Amino acid sequence: MAAGQGIGRVVLVHGAGGGGWEWNVWRRVFAARAMAAEAPDLAPAAGGLAATGLDDYVAQVRTTLGDLPRPRALAGASLGGLLAMACADEVDALVLVNPVPPAPWAAQLPAREWPDIVPWRRDARLASSRRALPDSDEATALFAFRRWRDESGAVLRDAHAGVVVDAPPCRTLCIASAQDEDVPPGLTAELAQAWGADLLRVASPGHVGPLLGRDAARVAGQVADWLSLP
């Protein structure tokens, strides 16, 4: 990246069971800073969700990046963070929001099991959406409840088994929620320290709070400031 030139284009990658809509607040903040932000929806493979693997999602992210001129950045939340790590060689800056960590840190994640298709859309309830978004307002919880989607169990199994990725060759910012039960903040801090990345701790009590919580706009502004650095 040329000296004094900040990031002008950002691709935002959502987490498992979500969609590009998770980044709506961030996109508005970035637009106000004259940063073009794309938040594509990850799509199942041709054989459907049960036949979808982690590599299918990585390929989609790389395709989206290939259409953008540089300098460009990649931000990923949760599973999207792991996908972003796998594509870090194609960007000039990387932002990881409560990311599913790669190996060897993945071994420290809470143990989970998933069926071939995780029925988050079918089993969605407004009450459970509220619990998943403890620092979001009622309108946001309702908005999310109507948009959760089912997910590939194979993708989640592979991600939690531990994916080997190289340390990012670009500058990296890790964001850790204070009370994340899915990816403990200490784990994100360990990853940031090992990679020499910047670390931003946020007060959000939820896994997706930095995107959908009441403080999302402020967090997005801090990220925009970081991306604007030369």
N, C-alpha and C positions, 0 to 999 in steps of 0.2 A: 504494500500500500504506500502510495506516495506520501512524503512528509507533509504534515498539516492537513491531510485529507481524511475526513471522517467517513463513516459508513453511511451510505445513502439508500441502500436496499437491504431488506431483511426478509427472510423466510421463516415463518413461525410454524412449528410442528407440534400438533396436539398429542395428548396422551391416550392411553387405551380407553376405549368406550366413549370417547369424546368426539370432537370435530373442530374444524377451524373456528367455529363460533366461540370457543373458549377464549380466543384472543381478541375479541371485539374491543375491549377497553384499551388494550395495548395498541391496537391498530389506530384508534382515534388519537391516542397520545402521540404516536409516531407520526401520523399525518400532520399534526400540529407543529411538528419539528421538521417538516419537509422530508421525512423518511418514508419511502415507499415500502409497504409491508404486505406480503402475501401470506395467507393462512389456508393452504389447501386442505381438503378432507382426504385422509388416507383411504384408499379403496381396497376392497377384497380382491384377491387373485381371481382369474377367470373361473376357477373351480369352486369359488365361494369361500366363505370365512374359514371353514374347516380345513381347506386346502391352502390357506394363506400362511406364509412363513415370514420371518423377520426380514429376510433378503428382499421379499416383494416390497415391503415398506421402504427399505433403504433405497431400492432402485427408484421408487417414486420421488423420494426426496432429491436424489441426484438429478433426476430429469427436470424437476422444478428449478433447481439451481442452475442447470445448464442453459436455461433461457434468460438468465440475468447477467448483465455486465458487472464487472468488478469496479470498485470494492463492494463486497456484499457480506452479510452476516447471516448466521443461522442460529435460531433460538429454539429450544425444545423443552417441553415440560413432561416430567415423569417418563413414560416410555418414549415420548418424543425426544427427550434428552439423550437417551441411548442411541436413537436413530441419528441425532445430530452429531454425536461423537463419531459415529461410523462414517460420516461425511465431512469431517472437519478438515480434511485435506483440500476441500474445494472452496473454502471460505477464508475471509480475512479476520473474522472475529466470531466467537462462539459464546452463547449464553445458555446455561443449563439450569432449569428451574426444578428443584427437587427431583433430580434425574434418577431414573433406575440406573444404578452404577454398573460398570463392566466388571469382569474378573480382575483381580481376586475379591474385590469388595462386595460383589453380589452374594457371596457366601454368607454375609452378615445380615442379609435381608430376612424379615420374618417368613417362616415357611408357609407356602400356599400351594393349593392344588386347583387345577382348572379343567373343566370338560373341554371337548373339542371346540364347542362354541359356548362362550360365556354369555348367558342370557341377560345382560344388563338392561337391554331395552325392554324385553318381555317382563322382567321382574322389577322394573323401575317403579318406585313409589315416591310420592311427594315427601313423605315423612323421612324416608331414607336419604333423599336428596338434601333435605335440610340438615340432617346429621353429617353428611359428607361435606357440607358447605357451612361450617359453624360461624364463619365471619362474613357471610353474604346476607343481603337483605332478602325479603320474601319474594320480590319480583325476580331476582336472579335465581333463586332456588327453583321457582316455577319454570323459568326459562330453561334451565338445565334439565329439569325433570322431563320436559317434553322433547329433549334432544339427545339424551343418552342413547348409545347404540350398542349392539352386541359386539363381541370381540373374539378374535381367534385365540383359542386356548394354546395352540402350538406356539404362537408368537410370545405369549406370556411365559410359557414354560421355558422356551429358549432364552428369553431375556433374564429370567430369574436363575437359570442354571449358570449364567455367567458368560458373557461374550468378551472375547479378547479384542481390545482396540488399542491402537497406539496413542500415546499422549498427544493432544492436539498441537499442531505446528503453529497455530495462531494464538493470539491473546484470548484468554478465556475468563468468563465470569460465572461463578457458581452461586446460586441463590438457595438458601436453606430456610424453610419455615420453622418457627420456634418449636412447634408441637406436632410435627409431621409423624403420624403413626405408620405410614406406608414406607417412606424412606427417611429413617431417623436423621435429624440434622447433623449429628456427629459424624455420620457416614459421609454426607456431602462435604463436610469440613475436611475429613481425611482425604477425600479425593482431590479437593482443591489444593491442599497442602502438597500432596504427592506430585501434582502436575504444575505447581507454581502458579496456580490460577488465583485471581481475585475472588474474594468471598463476601457476599452480601447476606447478612442474617436479617430476616424480617420477622415481625411480631405475629404474623398470621398463625392461627392454630390449626389450619387445614392444609392438606396436600396440594390442593389447587387454589388455595387462598390468594397467592400472588397474582393469579389471573382473574379470579371471580370474586374475591373478597372486597370488603369496603375500602381497603387500602390499595387496590390494584392499580389505580391511576398514578398514585405516588410511586409505587414500585416501578411501573413502566417508565415514569419520568426519570428515575434514577438510572435505569438501563439505557434510556436514550442519551442521557448525559455521558455515560460510560462509552457508548458506541461513538459518540461525537469526538472523543479524545483522539488526538493525532497518533 
